[in-house]
Amino acid sequence: MTSVTRLAARTATVSGATAAGLATLAGLGYALIQVEARIARKIVGQPFEGAPDDDGLYGAAPGEPVELLVLGDSTAAGMGADHRFQTIGGILATGLAAIMGRPVRLTNEAVIGAESSDLTGQLSKALGRVDSPDVAVVLVGANDVTHRIDRSTSVGHLERTVRYLRTLDVPVVVATCPDLGTVEPIPFPLSALLRRWSRELAAAQTVAVVEAGARSVSVGGLLGAEFEASPAVMFSQDRFHPSPAGYARVASALLPSVAAAVGAWPAGASGDTEPEAARGEGVGTIDDAAGRAVHRPGTEVSAATVDGRQAGPRGRWAMLRRRLPGPVHDGAI
């Protein structure tokens, strides 16, 4: 049994619904899902025409710019933001410039509506514009879930993109698939199915990303509690994409991992600090780490070694880190 197969079985169990219950929902038929989807589309507001152009230089410090690439879908593009400083890429570039004391040049090739299969084309365009990227950030997966793209196919596209970047010695941070079950207008039972599919894809993405030599950060459910408490604040006007406040929340979870990837976290340190058990950090098998990350938003997973070995009897080793400054509560289920 592969790591992805084990994870699919593990993440199918969601609090508040048994695996059997979810199977029953799926058994209600594709026709019901289509009806629910049509209802959701009517409830969700009209989509925006586009996203702010956030390409450009951030930070006023002198020096050679740090080259930051952003790839992915509408969330990576910043759909719902009013201007470039509110997108995830813009926030990451601004924060990284402050941490490193150097300007950051952002090159964003993310496309609204993109699936994982579009990453190769985006990367080709980005590398045509930037000779030597210093770090790349990828946010993708939501459209793969809503379009029911085969999970192994979706993950394969992501893995190939990450591996190619790593052959160029570019550090990569991947924000795994968000939990679409937290989107307020989507009714039950479609919301429960979307939650299950989102988490299964996020876990599989984590395994692939870490095995390809990159870092993953779980964002599924990261905004769940905040969205429930203040949907008018955390959602944009289409009631589907994050608002600027929502993007800031996601960016705050990614920034420490992006800074660590370029050796700038914590500020002035030459590398990652030792894991803290009190924060839930530590080393485990990659499939166990991915399963835990799915249920603990804001968790970073990266490759690890134990006694100089990359793998043990139960598979490859992985490191879990909780870089957020405070506790993060999962969305209500």
Long-range contacts (C-beta under 8 A, 24 or more apart in sequence): 3-207, 3-286, 3-287, 3-290, 3-315, 3-316, 4-151, 4-152, 4-155, 4-203, 4-204, 4-207, 4-208, 6-287, 7-200, 7-203, 7-204, 7-207, 7-287, 7-290, 7-291, 8-151, 8-200, 8-203, 8-204, 10-203, 10-287, 10-291, 11-196, 11-199, 11-200, 11-202, 11-203, 11-291, 11-294, 12-196, 12-200, 14-192, 14-195, 14-196, 14-199, 14-333, 15-333, 16-333, 17-192, 17-333, 22-192, 22-193, 22-196, 25-189, 25-192, 25-193, 26-193, 28-189, 32-189, 33-190, 33-193, 36-186, 36-187, 36-189, 36-190, 37-190, 39-187, 40-183, 40-185, 40-186, 40-187, 40-190, 43-185, 43-239, 44-185, 44-238, 44-239, 44-240, 45-237, 45-238, 45-239, 45-240, 46-238, 47-79, 47-238, 47-240, 48-79, 48-80, 48-236, 48-237, 48-238, 48-241, 50-77, 50-79, 50-112, 51-77, 51-78, 51-79, 51-80, 51-81, 51-87, 51-112, 52-78, 52-81, 52-82, 52-83, 52-84, 52-86, 52-87, 52-90, 53-84, 54-78, 54-84, 54-85, 54-87, 54-89, 54-90, 54-93, 54-106, 54-108, 55-84, 55-106, 55-107, 55-108, 56-84, 56-105, 56-106, 57-103, 57-104, 57-105, 57-106, 58-90, 58-93, 58-94, 58-96, 58-97, 58-103, 58-104, 58-105, 58-106, 59-93, 59-94, 59-96, 59-97, 59-98, 59-102, 59-103, 59-104, 60-103, 61-97, 61-101, 61-102, 61-103, 62-103, 63-101, 63-102, 63-103, 64-102, 65-102, 65-103, 65-104, 65-105, 66-96, 66-97, 66-100, 66-102, 66-103, 66-104, 66-105, 66-134, 66-135, 66-262, 67-104, 67-105, 67-107, 67-130, 67-132, 67-133, 67-134, 67-135, 68-92, 68-93, 68-96, 68-104, 68-105, 68-106, 68-107, 68-133, 68-134, 68-135, 68-136, 68-137, 68-258, 69-107, 69-108, 69-109, 69-123, 69-126, 69-130, 69-133, 69-135, 69-136, 69-137, 69-170, 70-106, 70-107, 70-108, 70-109, 70-110, 70-136, 70-137, 70-138, 70-139, 71-109, 71-110, 71-119, 71-122, 71-123, 71-126, 71-136, 71-137, 71-138, 71-139, 71-140, 71-161, 72-110, 72-114, 72-119, 72-122, 72-137, 72-138, 72-139, 72-140, 72-175, 73-110, 73-111, 73-112, 73-113, 73-114, 73-115, 73-139, 73-140, 73-141, 73-142, 73-143, 74-110, 74-112, 74-113, 74-114, 74-142, 74-241, 75-110, 75-139, 75-142, 75-175, 75-178, 75-241, 75-242, 75-247, 75-250, 76-108, 76-110, 76-137, 76-138, 76-139, 76-140, 77-108, 77-110, 77-111, 77-112, 78-108, 78-110, 78-247, 79-112, 79-236, 79-241, 80-236, 80-237, 80-238, 80-241, 80-242, 80-243, 80-244, 80-246, 80-247, 81-236, 81-244, 81-247, 82-244, 86-244, 86-247, 86-248, 87-247, 88-137, 88-139, 88-247, 88-250, 88-251, 88-254, 89-137, 91-247, 91-248, 91-251, 91-252, 91-255, 92-137, 92-251, 92-254, 92-255, 92-258, 95-251, 95-255, 95-259, 96-255, 96-258, 96-259, 96-262, 96-264, 99-255, 99-259, 99-264, 99-265, 99-267, 100-259, 100-262, 100-264, 105-130, 107-133, 110-139, 113-143, 114-140, 114-143, 115-140, 115-143, 115-144, 115-147, 115-149, 115-154, 115-157, 116-140, 116-141, 116-144, 116-149, 116-154, 116-155, 116-157, 116-158, 116-161, 117-149, 117-153, 117-154, 117-157, 119-157, 119-158, 119-161, 120-157, 120-160, 120-161, 123-161, 123-164, 123-165, 133-165, 133-168, 133-170, 134-170, 134-171, 134-262, 135-170, 135-171, 135-172, 135-173, 135-258, 135-261, 135-262, 136-165, 136-170, 136-171, 136-172, 136-173, 137-172, 137-173, 137-174, 137-175, 137-254, 137-258, 138-162, 138-172, 138-173, 138-174, 138-175, 139-174, 139-175, 139-219, 140-174, 140-177, 141-176, 141-177, 141-178, 141-198, 141-201, 141-202, 141-205, 142-177, 142-178, 142-180, 142-198, 144-177, 144-201, 145-177, 145-180, 145-194, 145-197, 145-198, 145-201, 146-180, 146-194, 148-197, 151-200, 151-201, 151-204, 152-204, 154-201, 155-201, 155-204, 155-205, 155-207, 155-208, 156-208, 158-205, 158-208, 158-209, 159-208, 159-209, 159-211, 159-212, 162-208, 162-209, 162-212, 162-213, 162-214, 163-212, 163-213, 165-214, 166-212, 166-213, 166-214, 171-214, 171-215, 171-261, 171-262, 172-209, 172-212, 172-213, 172-214, 172-215, 172-261, 173-214, 173-215, 173-216, 173-217, 173-254, 173-257, 173-258, 173-261, 174-205, 174-209, 174-214, 174-215, 174-216, 174-217, 175-216, 175-217, 175-219, 175-250, 175-253, 175-254, 176-201, 176-202, 176-203, 176-205, 176-206, 176-209, 176-216, 176-217, 176-218, 176-219, 176-220, 176-293, 176-294, 177-201, 177-202, 177-205, 177-220, 178-219, 178-220, 178-222, 178-223, 179-220, 179-221, 179-224, 179-331, 181-331, 181-333, 182-221, 182-223, 182-224, 182-227, 182-228, 182-331, 183-239, 183-240, 184-227, 184-228, 184-231, 184-235, 184-239, 185-239, 185-240, 195-333, 199-294, 199-295, 202-293, 202-294, 203-290, 203-291, 203-293, 203-294, 204-290, 206-286, 206-289, 206-290, 206-293, 206-294, 206-301, 207-286, 207-287, 207-290, 209-301, 210-286, 210-289, 210-290, 210-301, 210-302, 210-303, 210-316, 210-318, 211-286, 211-303, 211-316, 213-303, 214-302, 215-257, 215-260, 215-261, 215-300, 215-301, 215-302, 216-290, 216-293, 216-300, 216-301, 216-302, 217-253, 217-254, 217-257, 217-298, 217-299, 217-300, 217-301, 218-293, 218-294, 218-296, 218-297, 218-298, 218-299, 218-301, 219-250, 219-253, 219-254, 219-297, 219-298, 220-294, 220-297, 221-295, 221-297, 221-330, 221-331, 222-249, 222-250, 222-253, 222-297, 222-298, 222-328, 223-249, 223-250, 223-331, 224-297, 224-329, 224-330, 224-331, 224-332, 225-329, 225-330, 225-331, 225-332, 227-331, 228-331, 228-332, 252-324, 253-297, 253-298, 253-323, 253-324, 253-328, 256-300, 256-323, 256-324, 257-300, 257-321, 257-323, 260-300, 260-323, 265-323, 272-321, 275-319, 275-320, 275-321, 279-322, 280-320, 280-322, 281-319, 281-320, 281-321, 281-322, 282-319, 282-320, 283-317, 283-318, 283-319, 283-320, 284-317, 284-318, 284-320, 285-312, 285-314, 285-315, 285-316, 285-317, 285-318, 286-315, 286-316, 286-317, 286-318, 287-315, 288-318, 289-318, 289-319, 289-320, 290-318, 292-320, 293-320, 295-330, 296-322, 296-328, 296-330, 297-328, 297-330, 298-322, 298-323, 298-324, 298-328
